[in-house]
Amino acid sequence: MFLLNNKKKFIRIFFSFPALFLALWLIKNILISGCVLFPVKQTCFESLSWTNIKQIESEEVSGEAWSKDWPNYSDQKADMKIYISKFNWLDTWLNNHFKKILLNLLPLSIFIFTVFLYLRNQKKYKTNITTSDMRQLYIALTITALGILIFFIKFPLYRYGYSYMAAFITLFGAVYIDTRNKKKISKLINFVLMFSFIIILGKQFLRYYNYYETRSLIPRIVDKDLQLEKIYLSKNFKYYLNRNSQNCWYNVPVCTYIITSNIEVKNFFTYKIIKPKNN
């Protein structure tokens, strides 16, 4: 019965919409770069004609270096591989990006602590979470803790690891929050919704007020003054190269700022495949 229930649960998860979305996303990655997870070399298929291993290795190093606060490193002429090895990046990261992470996590931490104080039982604390729920909570805490560890070692950039850290803080707080007082919870939810609405509305109003004269209501997605060079790979296919900056906007497809040589274009049904030339 246990195996049968777990098999049904597995089938339900495997054929769910999130699983389908994940599968399509991974297939898209392979079609674009030749890698399941670009630019992780171990997930790439070297047998595919459009897989460029040299570029993947370069992007893997530069991506990790940038996530470890490379722009704030004092010696910009240093080797990125040396910078990301043996925690050479740690001092630079601690003095800059780490402070940003703490600042962004502070509101959530204060909120969780405030909720704990508001909902805590004045008598001796006793959790109302069942053994089964507590087991699942510990599993979730373990997964998020592993995510934070990998985030710190490999790519400690705020936007990459915030979800893990926020989830860990929230789950950890859930262990100690007393949820038996439904009246208090109802008041808390109403207050949070109203407070969030006021904060979001106020923030948007201030943004509109501060940038009314300098920013358009319609986001700027093109640059009419952008100078792009046409590069022909065949009579019927060209791409655009920006030699002056790292911006392409939404002016024209296909556009890049990376100067690339020794590439060609091949037709695959209705698709165009840009790949390295066969030597």
C-alpha positions in Angstrom: 0.0 0.0 0.0 2.9 2.4 0.9 4.6 1.7 -2.5 1.3 2.1 -4.3 0.6 5.4 -2.7 4.1 6.6 -3.4 3.9 5.5 -7.1 0.6 7.4 -7.5 2.2 10.5 -5.9 5.2 10.2 -8.2 3.0 9.9 -11.3 1.0 12.9 -10.2 4.1 15.0 -9.8 5.8 13.7 -12.9 2.8 14.6 -15.2 2.0 17.9 -13.4 2.2 21.3 -15.0 5.3 22.4 -13.1 7.1 19.3 -14.3 6.0 19.9 -17.9 7.2 23.5 -17.6 10.6 22.4 -16.2 11.0 19.8 -19.0 10.2 22.4 -21.7 12.7 24.9 -20.1 15.5 22.3 -20.0 14.8 21.3 -23.6 14.9 25.0 -24.6 18.3 25.3 -22.9 19.6 22.3 -24.9 18.3 23.8 -28.2 19.9 27.2 -27.5 23.2 26.2 -25.9 23.7 22.5 -26.1 23.6 22.4 -22.3 20.9 21.3 -19.9 22.1 24.0 -17.5 24.2 26.7 -19.2 27.1 27.3 -18.6 27.7 24.2 -16.4 30.0 22.2 -18.6 29.1 18.9 -17.0 25.5 19.2 -18.3 26.5 19.9 -21.9 26.3 17.6 -24.9 29.6 18.0 -26.8 28.2 15.8 -29.7 25.7 18.5 -30.7 27.0 20.6 -33.5 26.0 23.9 -31.9 27.7 23.2 -28.5 30.7 25.6 -28.1 32.7 24.1 -25.2 35.3 26.9 -25.2 32.7 29.6 -24.9 30.9 27.6 -22.2 34.1 27.2 -20.2 34.7 31.0 -20.5 31.2 31.9 -19.5 31.2 29.5 -16.6 34.3 31.2 -15.1 33.2 34.8 -15.8 29.7 34.1 -14.6 31.0 32.7 -11.3 33.5 35.6 -10.9 30.7 38.2 -11.4 28.5 36.5 -8.9 31.4 36.7 -6.4 31.6 40.5 -6.7 34.3 40.7 -9.4 33.3 44.3 -10.5 34.3 45.5 -7.0 37.7 43.7 -7.0 40.6 46.1 -6.9 42.7 44.3 -9.5 40.6 44.1 -12.7 43.5 42.8 -14.7 43.8 39.7 -12.5 42.9 36.2 -13.7 39.3 35.4 -13.0 40.1 31.7 -12.4 42.5 32.7 -9.6 40.0 35.1 -8.1 37.2 32.5 -7.8 39.5 29.8 -6.3 40.4 29.2 -2.7 38.0 31.9 -1.5 40.2 34.7 -2.8 36.9 36.5 -3.5 35.6 36.4 0.0 37.0 39.7 1.4 35.7 41.7 -1.6 32.3 40.0 -1.4 32.0 40.5 2.4 32.8 44.2 2.1 30.3 44.9 -0.7 27.6 42.4 -1.8 27.2 40.6 1.6 26.0 43.9 3.1 23.4 44.2 0.4 22.1 40.7 1.2 21.9 41.4 4.9 20.0 44.7 4.2 17.5 42.9 2.0 16.9 40.1 4.5 16.5 42.4 7.4 12.8 43.4 6.7 11.7 39.7 6.4 13.6 38.8 9.6 12.0 41.6 11.5 8.6 40.6 10.2 9.0 37.0 11.2 10.2 38.0 14.7 7.3 40.4 15.1 4.8 37.7 14.1 6.4 35.4 16.6 6.0 37.9 19.4 2.4 38.6 18.4 1.3 35.0 18.2 3.4 33.5 20.9 1.6 31.9 23.8 2.2 33.6 27.1 2.3 30.3 28.8 5.0 27.7 28.4 5.5 27.2 24.7 4.2 24.1 23.1 4.1 23.7 19.3 0.8 22.6 17.7 2.6 21.2 14.6 2.0 17.4 14.1 4.8 15.0 14.0 4.2 14.4 10.2 4.2 18.1 9.4 7.3 18.6 11.6 9.1 15.9 9.6 8.2 17.6 6.3 9.3 20.9 7.8 12.7 19.5 8.7 13.1 18.1 5.2 12.2 21.5 3.7 14.7 23.2 6.1 17.4 20.7 5.1 16.8 21.3 1.3 16.9 25.1 1.7 20.0 24.9 3.9 21.8 22.9 1.2 20.6 25.4 -1.3 22.1 28.2 0.8 25.4 26.3 1.1 25.6 25.8 -2.7 24.6 29.4 -3.2 27.4 30.6 -1.0 30.1 28.4 -2.4 29.3 28.7 -6.1 27.2 31.8 -6.9 26.7 34.1 -3.9 24.7 36.8 -5.8 21.6 38.1 -4.0 19.1 37.4 -6.7 20.3 33.8 -7.1 20.0 32.8 -3.4 17.4 35.1 -1.9 14.6 32.5 -2.4 16.6 29.9 -0.4 17.4 32.3 2.4 13.9 33.7 2.6 12.4 30.2 2.6 14.8 29.1 5.4 14.0 32.1 7.6 10.2 31.6 7.0 10.3 27.9 7.7 12.5 28.3 10.7 10.1 30.9 12.1 7.1 28.5 11.4 8.5 26.0 13.9 8.2 28.5 16.8 5.0 30.4 15.8 1.9 29.5 17.7 -1.0 29.2 15.2 -3.8 28.1 17.5 -5.3 31.6 18.1 -7.4 32.0 14.9 -8.6 35.4 15.9 -5.1 36.8 16.2 -4.1 35.2 12.9 -7.2 36.8 11.2 -6.2 40.2 12.5 -2.6 39.7 11.5 -3.6 38.7 7.9 -5.8 41.8 7.6 -3.1 44.1 8.9 -0.4 42.6 6.6 -2.6 42.9 3.5 -3.5 46.5 4.3 0.1 47.4 5.3 1.5 45.8 2.1 -1.0 47.6 -0.1 -0.1 51.0 1.4 3.7 50.3 1.1 3.5 49.1 -2.5 1.2 52.0 -3.5 3.4 54.5 -1.7 6.5 53.2 -3.2 5.1 53.3 -6.7 3.8 56.9 -6.1 7.3 58.0 -4.9 8.9 56.4 -7.9 6.5 58.1 -10.3 7.0 61.5 -8.5 10.8 61.3 -8.5 11.2 60.2 -12.1 8.2 61.9 -13.7 10.4 64.3 -15.8 13.2 61.9 -16.6 11.4 58.6 -17.3 8.6 57.8 -19.7 5.5 55.9 -18.6 6.2 53.5 -21.4 9.6 51.7 -20.8 12.4 52.4 -23.2 13.1 49.3 -25.1 14.9 50.7 -28.2 17.7 53.1 -28.8 17.4 55.0 -32.1 21.1 56.1 -31.8 22.5 52.6 -31.4 25.1 51.9 -34.0 25.1 48.3 -35.0 27.2 46.5 -37.6 25.7 43.9 -39.9 27.5 40.6 -40.1 26.4 38.2 -42.8 26.8 34.5 -42.2 25.0 33.6 -45.5 23.1 35.4 -48.2 19.9 35.0 -46.3 21.0 35.4 -42.7 22.8 38.2 -40.8 23.2 39.2 -37.2 24.0 42.6 -35.7 27.2 43.4 -33.7 27.5 46.3 -31.2 31.2 47.2 -30.9 30.6 50.3 -28.8 28.8 48.9 -25.7 27.1 45.8 -24.2 23.6 46.9 -25.1 21.4 45.7 -27.9 18.0 46.7 -26.5 15.1 45.4 -28.6 16.2 47.1 -31.8 16.8 44.2 -34.0 17.3 40.4 -33.8 19.8 38.7 -33.7 22.1 41.1 -31.8 25.2 40.6 -29.7 28.2 42.6 -28.3 30.4 39.5 -28.3 32.9 39.5 -31.2 32.7 35.9 -32.6 34.6 34.4 -35.5 34.6 31.0 -37.1 30.9 30.4 -36.9 28.3 29.5 -39.5 24.5 29.1 -39.9 22.7 25.9 -40.8 19.0 25.3 -41.6 17.1 22.8 -39.5 13.5 22.7 -40.8 12.3 26.2 -40.1 15.0 27.0 -37.6 18.4 28.6 -38.0 21.3 27.0 -36.1 24.4 29.2 -35.4 27.3 26.9 -34.6 31.1 26.8 -34.7 32.5 25.9 -38.1 33.9 22.4 -38.5 37.7 22.5 -38.7 
